[in-house]
Amino acid sequence: MCRNIRTLFNFEPPATELEIRDASLQFVRKLSGFNVPSRANQEAFDRAVEEVAASARTLIQSLVTRAEPRTREAEAAKALERSAARFGAKA
């Protein structure tokens, strides 16, 4: 899938509207193959982004878990550790 789509569920603070929209935009870009649609496809593209964002919002609000909420800082630190293990430490 797209590298820029991140997990949005079970974070403290919760995912913002901008994060949900950005993930939806990346998803629609991937599906359509357009980074920037033509004028002829702009309306359909924008409508798809809004529909995916609405579905994502509904999904995130409907999910339940007993796990403790994650923090973005802790997840970023884990990602750095994985990157260092995979590619070596930064110079």
Phi and psi in degrees as a GROMACS rama.xvg file:
@    title "Ramachandran Plot"
@    xaxis  label "Phi"
@    yaxis  label "Psi"
@TYPE xy
-74.6316  137.475  CYS-2
-65.0842  -28.2701  ARG-3
-85.3724  -6.8853  ASN-4
-85.1017  121.319  ILE-5
-112.548  157.963  ARG-6
-64.0663  132.868  THR-7
-114.662  -8.72364  LEU-8
-89.0256  144.49  PHE-9
66.7761  47.2177  ASN-10
-115.705  150.416  PHE-11
-121.64  115.888  GLU-12
-71.7013  160.716  PRO-13
-61.2711  162.546  PRO-14
-57.7432  140.593  ALA-15
-87.503  165.855  THR-16
-59.3962  -38.7572  GLU-17
-63.8286  -42.0434  LEU-18
-63.0355  -41.9074  GLU-19
-65.3069  -43.8252  ILE-20
-66.3519  -41.5328  ARG-21
-61.5539  -42.3627  ASP-22
-65.1117  -38.8821  ALA-23
-65.9662  -40.9957  SER-24
-61.7792  -44.9303  LEU-25
-62.571  -39.8954  GLN-26
-63.2203  -46.598  PHE-27
-66.7766  -38.0638  VAL-28
-59.8642  -43.334  ARG-29
-64.6248  -45.9837  LYS-30
-65.1717  -41.5515  LEU-31
-82.605  -25.5951  SER-32
81.8451  4.09372  GLY-33
-104.418  128.641  PHE-34
-81.2181  -43.3423  ASN-35
-131.484  117.473  VAL-36
-74.1757  159.859  PRO-37
-70.113  166.75  SER-38
-59.3638  -35.0402  ARG-39
-65.4798  -29.2973  ALA-40
-103.227  -2.65721  ASN-41
-58.0613  -45.7412  GLN-42
-62.8785  -46.2559  GLU-43
-63.533  -40.4237  ALA-44
-62.4537  -50.0546  PHE-45
-62.3693  -40.2318  ASP-46
-63.1844  -41.3756  ARG-47
-63.7087  -41.7556  ALA-48
-60.1238  -45.2119  VAL-49
-65.9631  -39.3785  GLU-50
-67.658  -40.5751  GLU-51
-66.3187  -41.1523  VAL-52
-62.2516  -41.6675  ALA-53
-63.8896  -42.3476  ALA-54
-65.0759  -41.7602  SER-55
-63.4921  -43.1898  ALA-56
-59.9233  -45.775  ARG-57
-62.1997  -43.626  THR-58
-61.0159  -51.232  LEU-59
-60.4084  -39.8206  ILE-60
-72.7787  -22.1576  GLN-61
-90.1715  -22.3147  SER-62
-71.5268  147.198  LEU-63
-129.097  152.222  VAL-64
-155.548  155.441  THR-65
-97.7095  -7.63014  ARG-66
-68.2108  149.914  ALA-67
-65.6939  142.692  GLU-68
-61.4822  144.18  PRO-69
-88.5234  160.021  ARG-70
-110.982  149.536  THR-71
-64.4751  -35.6066  ARG-72
-64.2217  -44.2839  GLU-73
-65.9347  -40.2274  ALA-74
-66.4793  -37.2967  GLU-75
-66.1517  -39.1501  ALA-76
-64.1662  -41.9403  ALA-77
-61.6425  -41.336  LYS-78
-63.4582  -39.7875  ALA-79
-63.6084  -40.8074  LEU-80
-63.313  -44.4936  GLU-81
-62.2194  -40.5292  ARG-82
-64.896  -43.3646  SER-83
-64.478  -39.6806  ALA-84
-67.0165  -34.9161  ALA-85
-80.9378  -43.5913  ARG-86
-111.251  -5.18039  PHE-87
94.6317  157.536  GLY-88
-67.9569  150.838  ALA-89
-69.6211  146.49  LYS-90
